[in-house]
Amino acid sequence: MIDFSQDYFALFGLPARYRFDPAELDAAYRKLQTEVHPDRFAAAGDDERRLALQSSSRVNEAYRALRSPLERAHYLLLLRGIDALAEILSPKADRVRRWLADLLSFLFCLFFSWKSWTLVREAIHEGQVTQTTWAPPLWIPYGMMALGMSVLTLQLLLQLTQKRRH
């Protein structure tokens, strides 16, 4: 799998600078995806599949950030400890921006959590099962998704209320 402590440039074996050969990025991306793509680990254990999914997500995230010139510039600034928006905005405006981002994240997660619990209820009432040979009930993965989203929603709510106090 990949080393999650590496920055995006090191992940693809590229120099940490704004200009580089886009073909090198594309080739490194394809090579990494063939190594970590979740489909390669379909028959593996739960931990390996989860790690493959996380690795593939990290590779996709890094690729999107480096492919876009604007996102690449922002990422280079972040690597050097410079938050571009924080430098432009006043401290109060930056706090408001961060609070609004947290609020929107909370609202999205709240909706997704509600929708996930709806899927759990439907899966239980309709007796839905997966399309695999084993055919486990769908409420199990839906329940895990709903539980995870509920915990994330709660975390964001706590984060919002703590920011409100400061």
N, C-alpha and C positions, 0 to 999 in steps of 0.2 A: 504494500500500500504506500501512500505518500506520507511525507513528513509534514504534519500540520503546522509545525513551527516555522517553516520556510515562508518567505514572502513570495508574492506572485511571480516575480521575476526569477527567483531561484528555483521555483517549482518547475518552470519551463526551461531552465538553463540559459536564461537571457541576461544580458547586463542590465543593471538597474538604472536605466536612462530613458529619456523620452523617445529618442529615435532608435529604432531597430528594424530588422527585416521582417515584415509581416508574414512572409512565407515561412520563416523559422518558427514564429509563434504558431502558425497553423499546423506545421509538421509536428512540433512538440505536443500540441494539444491532441492531435489524432493519436500519437504514440501513447500518451498518458491515458487517454480514454480507452484504448484497446487493453490496457493493463488493469484499469480499475472499474470499468463499466459494470454496473450491477448484474447485467445479464450473464456475465462470466461466472458469477457466484450464486446462481439460482439454486444450485443443489448443495450449497455450503450451509454451514450452521448459521444460526441467527446472528451471532456476533460478527461473523465474517460478512454476512450480507449487509448488516447495518454499517460496518466499516467501509464496505465498498460503496454504499449509497452516499455516505458522508464524504468519501474521497472523490467520488464522481461529482458531487455538488460543489466541492471546493475547487476542483479543476474547472468546472463550468463557470463558477463565480470569478475565478482568476482570469479565465479567457475573456469573458465579457468586459472585465475592467481594463485589461490591457489592449483589447481590440479597439476600443473607443478612445480616440485621442484625448477627449475631455476627461473621461474617467481615468485614463492613464496618468494625466497630469495631476489630477486630484489625489490619486493613489501615491504618486511620488512625493507630493507634499505631505501626505499623512505619514509616509515612512520617515520623513524628516521631522515629524512632530508638529507640523503646521496644519491646522484645520482651516481651510480657505474661507469657509463661511463665518467662522468665529472671528477671523481677522477683519472681515468686511463689516460685520454687524456689531452694534454696540453690545456690551454684556447683557443688558436687559433684553434687547431684541433677540439675542442668541438663546437666552433662557426661554423666551416665549416660543421661539422656533422649535427648540428641543421638546418643550412641553406639548406643543401642538402635534409634533411627530409622535410622541408617546400616546397622546389622546387618540389620534387616528389609528395607531397600531392597536390600542385597546379596543376601539370600536370594531375594527376588522376582526380581531380575535374573538370578541364577544359574539359577533354574528356567526363566525365560523364554528365556534363552540356550540351555539344554539342549533345550528344546522346539523352538526355532528350528532348531537343528542337526538335530533329528529330522525336521523338515519338509524341510530341504534333502536329507537322505538319501532320504526317501520320494519327493521330486520327481525326484531323479536315477534311482532304481531303477525307478520307475513311468513315467518319461518324461512327467511332467505338464507341460502347457503352459497358457498363459492362454487365455481365451475370446475373444480379440480376433482381428481379421483377420490380423495379423502373427504371432500365436501364439508369442511367445518362450517359452523354457522357464521354468518357475516356480522352478527352483533359483536363478536369477539374483536376483530380488527377495528370496527367502527367504534366500539367502546374504548379501545386504547387511544384512538384518535381523539375522541370526545374528551376523555380524561386528560390527555396531554394538552389539548387546547384550553380546557378549563383551568388547568394549573397555570398555563402561560397567561391567560386572561387575568387570573388572580394576581400573578406577579406584576403585570403591567398596572393593574389597579393600585397595588401597594406602592409601586414606583411613582405613579401620579400623585397619590396622597402624600408621599414623603416630599416630593418636589414642591408641592403646594405649601408645605410647612416652612420650607427654606426660602 
